[in-house]
Amino acid sequence: MDKQLEFVIVTGLSGAGKTEAVRSFEDLGFFCIDNLPPLLLPKFVELVGQSGGNIQRIAVVIDIRGGKFFDDLFSALRGLESNEIRYSILFLEASDEALVRRYKEARRRHPLAPESNILEGIHLERERLQELRGRSTHIINTSELRPRQLQEKIRALYGERSFQDKMHITVSSFGFKYGLPIDADLIFDVRFLPNPHYVEHLQPQTGLDKPVSDYVRGWPVTRQYLEKLRAFMSFQLPLFVNEGRSELAIAIGCTGGRHRSVTIANELGGYLRGQGYPVTVEHRDIGK
């Protein structure tokens, strides 16, 4: 077996976006299989080895739909490790609220909720997948992600081989009035910056609009803050990379998540891209 084979196991909560993830992997040139029983993993790997190197990138979806066969996954993973087959696990998850909403919109039953108690099925699935989540290489929370944003995250992680030694960074803006982002590694509070909300012609706009971003960036305190923030990132991020971290979530918060935080998140995202990091910029509360 070619040790350079790129083997990705896609798993996670039902309704968290695995179907969309498979499409993204297919667009990246991966050979994809959906809902493969774990017991068949060794045989599948054997067949790939007989392909003469024609298959180099593989993404396999294994999840709770496999029923009792899903419990064989860890045994199958041990088999891969004993044969020196390197693999990564991509785990997709979402909040209870997002999953319930998606199931209701799609009018589908949860695989662990035959009596249509969707929330109970979600809780059972979280419990069963807890150990697998802990062993995952990458975890993506899709609660606030549109399909395009999920595609960008997967492309950043698996699209370019040059990216594989880089840390993927997500920079998101948010409003403190709507709560802290639960998945943030670093949180920066920019509520001290002058607020466009109190400028009548700027209040209806957002940090995506040039008049607002110009207003926020035009103050000396903003320029000083951005300079110090860039210096901090230049010092801190290489230490994270040296530690072996593959993902970092940075959150920028203001009061409502529409003006100052959006502007600063965009500024920081652009700076980090210029430093060679794969970056996704998101704005959680911009539409609220």
Beta strands, then each sheet from edge to edge (+ up, - down):
strand 1: 6-12
strand 2: 31-33
strand 3: 57-61
strand 4: 88-93
strand 5: 138-141
strand 6: 168-175
strand 7: 186-189
strand 8: 247-254
strand 9: 279-283
sheet 1: 2+ 3+ 1+ 4+ 5+
sheet 2: 7+ 8+ 6+ 9+
end
